Amino acid sequence: MRLSLRVQPGARRTALLGRLSNGEWKVAVAAPPIEGRANEAVVELMSELLGLKRRQIAVTRGASSRGKVIEIEGLTETEANARLESALADQKDEGDARGE
């Protein structure tokens, strides 16, 4: 299955930021957009959030742009979106606990 992402490279921290009105997931990665480092960071972040191995996720479109499409093996679209929504809620809860 495929997910559309809007990526902010060179951010202060790597995190899932939310979901845009067009359905794309917004993510920030600390890695710069040089020599594929931001794409690698996106794959690593998504593998952590989705509970998958890195080899199950690949950037299939938008390797040199902020708009990316990733291919995910082993999950349905519903499962992937549910896991990302849960991760987003967990991040919000952690931020609230820290007073952010």
C-alpha positions as CSV (number, residue, x, y, z in Angstrom):
1,M,0.0,0.0,0.0
2,R,1.1,3.6,-0.4
3,L,1.0,6.7,1.7
4,S,1.5,10.3,0.7
5,L,3.8,12.4,2.9
6,R,4.7,16.1,3.1
7,V,8.3,16.2,4.5
8,Q,10.1,19.1,6.2
9,P,13.8,18.3,6.1
10,G,16.4,20.0,8.3
11,A,14.0,20.4,11.2
12,R,15.0,20.7,14.8
13,R,13.6,17.3,15.6
14,T,12.3,14.2,13.8
15,A,8.6,13.7,14.4
16,L,5.2,13.0,12.9
17,L,3.5,16.4,12.9
18,G,-0.1,15.6,11.8
19,R,-2.3,15.1,8.9
20,L,-3.1,17.7,6.3
21,S,-6.6,18.4,4.9
22,N,-5.6,16.7,1.6
23,G,-4.9,13.4,3.5
24,E,-1.1,13.6,3.4
25,W,0.8,13.0,6.6
26,K,3.2,15.7,7.6
27,V,6.6,14.7,9.0
28,A,9.7,16.6,10.0
29,V,13.2,15.1,9.9
30,A,16.4,16.5,11.3
31,A,18.4,15.2,8.4
32,P,19.3,17.6,5.6
33,P,18.0,17.1,2.1
34,I,21.5,16.1,0.9
35,E,22.5,12.8,-0.7
36,G,19.3,11.1,0.3
37,R,19.7,11.6,4.0
38,A,16.3,13.0,4.5
39,N,14.7,10.1,2.6
40,E,16.6,7.6,4.8
41,A,15.4,9.5,7.9
42,V,11.8,9.3,6.6
43,V,12.0,5.6,6.1
44,E,13.5,5.1,9.6
45,L,10.8,7.3,11.2
46,M,8.0,5.6,9.5
47,S,9.4,2.1,10.3
48,E,9.5,3.1,14.0
49,L,6.0,4.6,14.0
50,L,4.4,1.7,12.0
51,G,6.3,-1.1,13.8
52,L,7.9,-2.4,10.7
53,K,11.3,-3.2,9.4
54,R,13.1,-0.6,7.3
55,R,13.1,-2.9,4.3
56,Q,9.3,-3.0,4.3
57,I,9.2,0.8,3.5
58,A,10.5,2.5,0.5
59,V,10.2,6.0,-1.0
60,T,8.7,5.4,-4.4
61,R,8.0,8.9,-5.6
62,G,9.3,12.3,-4.8
63,A,12.9,11.4,-3.8
64,S,14.0,15.0,-4.4
65,S,10.9,16.9,-3.3
66,R,9.0,17.5,-0.1
67,G,6.0,15.6,-1.4
68,K,6.8,11.9,-1.2
69,V,4.9,8.6,-1.7
70,I,6.1,5.7,0.4
71,E,5.3,2.0,-0.4
72,I,4.6,-0.1,2.7
73,E,4.6,-3.9,2.8
74,G,2.7,-5.8,5.4
75,L,0.0,-3.4,6.4
76,T,-3.3,-2.3,4.9
77,E,-4.0,1.4,4.5
78,T,-6.5,1.3,7.4
79,E,-3.9,-0.4,9.7
80,A,-1.2,2.1,8.7
81,N,-3.4,5.1,9.2
82,A,-4.6,3.8,12.6
83,R,-1.0,3.2,13.8
84,L,0.0,6.8,12.7
85,E,-3.1,8.3,14.4
86,S,-2.1,6.4,17.6
87,A,1.5,7.6,17.4
88,L,0.3,11.1,16.9
89,A,-1.9,10.9,19.9
90,D,1.0,9.4,22.0
91,Q,3.3,12.3,20.9
92,K,0.6,14.8,21.9
93,D,0.2,13.1,25.3
94,E,4.0,13.3,25.9
95,G,4.0,16.9,24.9
96,D,1.1,17.7,27.3
97,A,3.0,15.8,30.1
98,R,6.1,18.0,29.5
99,G,3.9,21.2,29.5
100,E,4.4,21.9,25.8
